[in-house]
Amino acid sequence: MANKKSALKRLRSMGRRQARNQMYKSRARSAIKKARRLIDAGQMGEAHEAVRLAVVALDKAAQKGIIHKNNAARRKSRLMRRLNQAERTT
């Protein structure tokens, strides 16, 4: 445990930042999972909206520096590719 005042403050602020970061990361992961589940189920109408929300969540996380912008771009690309392949097969 920290002894200095500044170190204690750092611990407190780190905890707040960690909770905020976790929220955005979790939101993005949940949106991706929901979109994949809808794509696999073949519900294309809902899948389009879910993919759009997942892209927004990933962009928001990248904008805040929680995930790297290339990581967000890669995940969006894979999600869109999956959606397009599913549309072609149905």
Backbone torsions as a table, in degrees:
resi	resn	phi	psi	omega
1	MET	NA	145.9	-177.2
2	ALA	-73.2	149.7	-180.0
3	ASN	-108.1	-33.3	-176.4
4	LYS	-78.6	152.7	178.9
5	LYS	-61.8	-42.9	-177.6
6	SER	-67.1	-35.2	179.1
7	ALA	-69.5	-37.8	177.4
8	LEU	-64.7	-41.0	177.7
9	LYS	-63.6	-40.5	177.8
10	ARG	-59.6	-42.0	178.5
11	LEU	-61.5	-42.6	179.9
12	ARG	-65.0	-47.3	-177.7
13	SER	-68.5	-34.4	177.7
14	MET	-63.4	-40.5	179.0
15	GLY	-62.7	-40.9	178.4
16	ARG	-65.2	-44.9	179.8
17	ARG	-64.0	-40.4	-179.4
18	GLN	-61.9	-42.6	179.7
19	ALA	-65.1	-41.8	179.7
20	ARG	-65.2	-44.9	179.5
21	ASN	-61.9	-42.3	-179.3
22	GLN	-61.3	-37.3	-179.8
23	MET	-62.9	-47.7	-178.7
24	TYR	-67.3	-39.5	-179.7
25	LYS	-66.1	-43.0	-180.0
26	SER	-65.8	-40.0	179.4
27	ARG	-61.4	-42.2	179.9
28	ALA	-66.5	-45.4	-179.6
29	ARG	-62.3	-42.6	-179.9
30	SER	-63.7	-40.8	-179.6
31	ALA	-64.5	-40.4	179.3
32	ILE	-64.8	-44.8	-179.9
33	LYS	-61.7	-41.9	-179.7
34	LYS	-64.2	-43.2	-179.9
35	ALA	-63.2	-44.1	179.4
36	ARG	-62.6	-41.4	-179.2
37	ARG	-62.5	-42.1	179.9
38	LEU	-69.2	-37.9	177.9
39	ILE	-63.2	-46.6	-178.9
40	ASP	-64.8	-31.3	179.1
41	ALA	-77.9	-13.7	178.4
42	GLY	84.1	14.4	178.3
43	GLN	-89.8	82.5	-170.2
44	MET	-68.0	-33.9	179.5
45	GLY	-61.0	-51.5	179.7
46	GLU	-70.4	-31.3	-178.7
47	ALA	-64.7	-38.9	178.5
48	HIS	-59.6	-46.0	-179.9
49	GLU	-67.0	-39.5	179.9
50	ALA	-65.6	-39.3	178.3
51	VAL	-65.5	-40.9	178.9
52	ARG	-60.9	-43.7	178.9
53	LEU	-67.1	-35.1	177.8
54	ALA	-66.3	-40.1	178.6
55	VAL	-63.6	-41.7	178.4
56	VAL	-62.4	-44.0	-179.0
57	ALA	-65.0	-40.4	178.8
58	LEU	-66.8	-42.2	178.5
59	ASP	-62.1	-40.3	-179.8
60	LYS	-64.8	-42.7	179.5
61	ALA	-65.6	-38.9	179.4
62	ALA	-69.6	-38.9	-179.6
63	GLN	-62.4	-36.8	-179.0
64	LYS	-85.3	-1.9	176.6
65	GLY	81.8	14.8	-178.7
66	ILE	-78.3	-40.0	169.6
67	ILE	-123.5	157.2	-179.2
68	HIS	-70.7	148.9	-176.9
69	LYS	-62.8	-33.1	178.1
70	ASN	-70.8	-33.7	176.0
71	ASN	-62.9	-44.4	178.7
72	ALA	-63.8	-41.9	-179.4
73	ALA	-63.8	-40.7	179.5
74	ARG	-64.3	-44.6	-179.8
75	ARG	-65.1	-41.2	178.3
76	LYS	-63.6	-41.7	-179.4
77	SER	-61.9	-45.2	-179.6
78	ARG	-65.2	-38.1	179.9
79	LEU	-67.5	-44.1	179.3
80	MET	-65.2	-39.6	178.9
81	ARG	-62.6	-41.8	179.0
82	ARG	-63.6	-41.7	178.7
83	LEU	-63.8	-45.8	-179.0
84	ASN	-64.9	-39.5	177.9
85	GLN	-65.3	-39.6	179.5
86	ALA	-65.8	-37.1	179.4
87	GLU	-67.3	-36.9	-179.7
88	ARG	-66.5	-35.2	-176.3
89	THR	-78.6	-24.0	-178.0
90	THR	-93.0	NA	NA
